[in-house]
Amino acid sequence: MNVFVIIPAAGLGTRMSAGAKKGSRPSKQFTELAGAPILIHTLRKFAACNQVSEICVALRKNEMDAFRKQLESEGLKKPVQIVEGGEHRQESVANALRSISAKDDDIVLVHDAVRPFVEVETIQSVIAAVKKSGAAIAGVPAVDTIKKVEPAAAGAVITLTIPREQVVMAQTPQGFLYKIGRKAFDEAAADSFIGTDEASLVERSGHEVVVVMGSPRNIKITTPADMELAEFFISQQKA
């Protein structure tokens, strides 16, 4: 059983570059953190996991050649395939699924390009859960009270308070057996359905998805404030 990792990295990262002039900042996955792009930090984590067989990165076409050169200088100890991404995350992951040489019972993990602090233990936990159940994600318990709302003239009106013990905050990696993922993605494409994450497609396809404990440090770097926290985490590692 092989483990393939897909990193969709074709997004523009508009929230990270809010307020900046068009073209004045790199995409968030290429923003430098401690001298290396965030995406490189993320790849290093999966390259360090013994169970991972191969990594596939989906990029915008105009970024592929430059990143290949960067990968050569990085010298990761795992094969990395680069494929062209799509208009949205789901299409990028679908392109990568078609590109990898996976068998039905191989495991596929999908991870956000801008979650560079994922721990190897989390990766291993998701892999173990996929082996047992067929599909799994990392997640953490909600710490804030969750309210369901509906739009109103004043902005929004609360319609339901959801008990926190019934809610988790989804993280990545999200994993599934290849045959389960391909079926879920093919069904979504046939129905023109766009999900919020990979797990939503697998759920829609009728397969149970289990949750394993993630980490509060496994942050998704989306805004400048997230970048400040990431720099703090890096400084702790160097201390």
C-alpha positions in Angstrom: 0.0 0.0 0.0 1.5 3.3 -1.1 0.7 6.7 0.3 0.3 9.6 -2.2 0.1 13.2 -1.0 -1.6 15.9 -3.1 -0.9 19.6 -2.3 -3.3 21.9 -4.2 -1.3 25.1 -4.6 -2.8 26.9 -7.5 -4.8 29.5 -5.4 -4.3 33.2 -5.6 -4.4 33.8 -1.9 -6.4 37.0 -2.1 -6.9 37.4 1.7 -3.1 37.4 2.3 -2.5 40.1 -0.3 -5.5 42.3 0.5 -4.6 45.9 0.1 -1.5 45.2 -2.0 -1.2 46.3 -5.6 -1.9 43.6 -8.1 1.2 41.5 -8.8 3.2 43.2 -6.0 3.2 40.2 -3.7 3.7 36.5 -4.4 0.8 34.0 -4.0 0.5 33.1 -0.3 2.0 29.6 -0.8 5.2 31.3 -2.2 5.4 33.9 0.5 8.7 33.4 2.3 8.9 32.2 5.9 12.3 32.0 7.5 14.0 32.2 4.1 11.9 29.6 2.2 8.4 29.6 0.6 5.6 28.4 2.8 5.0 25.6 0.3 8.5 24.3 0.7 8.1 24.2 4.5 4.9 22.1 4.0 6.6 19.7 1.5 9.4 19.2 4.0 7.0 17.8 6.6 5.6 15.2 4.2 9.0 14.3 2.9 10.0 13.6 6.5 7.2 11.0 6.9 8.5 7.5 6.2 5.1 6.3 5.1 4.7 8.8 2.3 5.6 7.4 -1.1 5.1 10.3 -3.5 4.0 13.9 -3.4 2.0 15.7 -6.2 1.8 19.5 -6.2 -0.9 21.3 -8.4 0.3 24.7 -9.5 -0.8 27.4 -11.9 0.8 26.8 -15.3 3.0 30.0 -15.2 4.5 28.9 -11.9 5.4 25.3 -12.7 8.9 25.8 -14.3 10.2 28.1 -11.7 9.0 25.8 -8.9 10.7 22.8 -10.6 14.0 24.6 -10.3 13.4 25.5 -6.7 12.6 21.8 -5.9 15.9 20.7 -7.5 17.8 23.0 -5.2 15.8 21.8 -2.2 16.7 18.2 -2.7 13.7 16.6 -1.0 14.1 12.8 -0.3 10.7 12.0 -1.9 9.6 12.1 -5.5 7.6 15.2 -6.3 5.4 15.4 -9.3 4.0 18.8 -10.5 0.7 19.0 -12.4 -1.3 21.9 -13.6 -4.0 23.1 -11.2 -7.5 24.1 -12.1 -9.8 27.1 -11.6 -10.6 26.0 -8.0 -9.2 23.6 -5.4 -11.5 20.7 -6.3 -10.4 20.8 -9.9 -6.7 20.9 -8.9 -7.1 17.9 -6.7 -9.0 16.1 -9.5 -6.2 16.8 -11.9 -3.7 15.4 -9.4 -5.8 12.3 -8.8 -5.7 11.6 -12.5 -2.0 12.1 -12.7 -0.8 9.8 -9.8 -0.2 6.1 -10.5 -2.3 4.9 -7.5 -4.0 1.5 -7.1 -7.5 1.3 -5.7 -6.3 0.4 -2.2 -3.5 3.0 -2.0 -4.0 6.0 0.3 -4.3 9.5 -0.9 -3.8 12.5 1.5 -4.8 16.0 0.5 -3.1 18.8 2.4 -3.3 22.6 2.3 -0.2 24.2 0.8 -0.2 26.8 3.6 -0.4 24.5 6.6 3.4 24.2 7.1 3.2 23.2 10.8 1.5 19.9 10.4 3.2 17.3 12.6 4.3 14.0 11.4 2.3 12.3 14.1 -0.9 13.9 12.7 0.0 12.6 9.2 0.6 9.2 10.6 -2.7 9.2 12.5 -4.7 10.1 9.4 -3.0 7.3 7.4 -3.8 4.8 10.2 -7.4 5.9 10.3 -7.7 5.6 6.5 -6.3 2.1 6.6 -9.0 1.2 9.1 -12.0 3.1 7.9 -11.4 4.2 4.3 -11.6 7.9 4.9 -10.4 10.3 7.6 -9.5 13.9 8.4 -7.6 15.7 11.1 -9.7 18.1 13.2 -9.7 19.9 16.5 -12.6 20.6 18.9 -14.3 23.9 18.6 -13.4 26.3 21.5 -15.8 29.0 20.6 -19.6 28.8 20.8 -21.0 28.0 17.3 -24.1 29.9 16.2 -26.2 29.1 13.1 -27.5 32.3 11.6 -29.8 33.5 8.8 -29.3 36.8 6.9 -31.4 39.7 8.2 -31.7 43.5 7.8 -29.5 44.0 10.8 -26.9 41.6 9.4 -27.7 38.2 10.8 -30.1 36.6 13.3 -29.2 33.5 15.3 -31.4 30.5 14.6 -29.6 27.8 16.6 -26.8 27.4 19.1 -24.8 24.2 18.2 -23.3 22.3 21.1 -19.5 22.5 20.9 -19.2 18.8 21.6 -20.9 18.1 18.3 -18.5 20.3 16.3 -14.9 20.0 15.1 -12.8 22.4 13.2 -11.6 20.6 10.1 -8.0 20.6 9.2 -5.8 18.8 6.7 -4.5 16.3 5.8 -7.7 14.7 4.6 -7.3 11.2 3.4 -9.1 8.4 1.6 -8.5 5.2 -0.3 -7.9 6.0 -3.9 -11.0 4.1 -5.1 -13.2 6.0 -2.6 -11.7 9.4 -3.6 -12.0 8.8 -7.3 -15.6 7.7 -7.0 -16.4 10.8 -4.9 -14.7 13.2 -7.3 -16.2 11.6 -10.4 -19.7 11.8 -8.9 -19.2 15.5 -7.9 -18.0 16.3 -11.5 -20.9 14.6 -13.0 -23.3 16.6 -10.9 -21.4 19.9 -11.1 -21.1 19.9 -7.4 -18.4 21.9 -5.7 -17.6 20.9 -2.1 -16.0 22.9 0.7 -13.3 20.2 1.2 -12.4 16.7 0.1 -14.3 15.2 3.1 -17.5 16.8 1.9 -17.3 15.0 -1.4 -16.6 11.6 0.3 -19.5 12.2 2.7 -21.8 13.1 -0.2 -20.7 9.9 -1.9 -22.1 7.9 1.0 -18.9 7.0 2.8 -18.3 7.6 6.5 -15.4 9.9 7.3 -13.7 9.6 10.7 -11.9 12.4 12.6 -8.5 12.1 14.3 -7.1 14.7 16.6 -5.2 17.4 14.8 -3.2 20.2 16.5 -3.8 23.9 17.3 -0.4 24.5 15.7 -1.6 23.1 12.4 -2.7 26.6 11.3 -3.7 27.6 7.8 -1.8 30.8 6.9 -4.5 32.9 5.2 -4.1 36.4 6.5 -1.2 38.7 7.6 -2.1 38.0 11.2 -1.6 34.2 10.5 1.8 35.1 9.1 2.8 36.8 12.3 1.8 33.7 14.3 3.7 31.5 11.8 6.8 33.6 12.3 6.4 33.2 16.1 6.2 29.4 15.7 9.4 29.4 13.6 11.2 31.5 16.2 10.2 28.9 18.8 11.7 26.1 16.7 15.0 27.9 16.4 15.2 28.8 20.1 
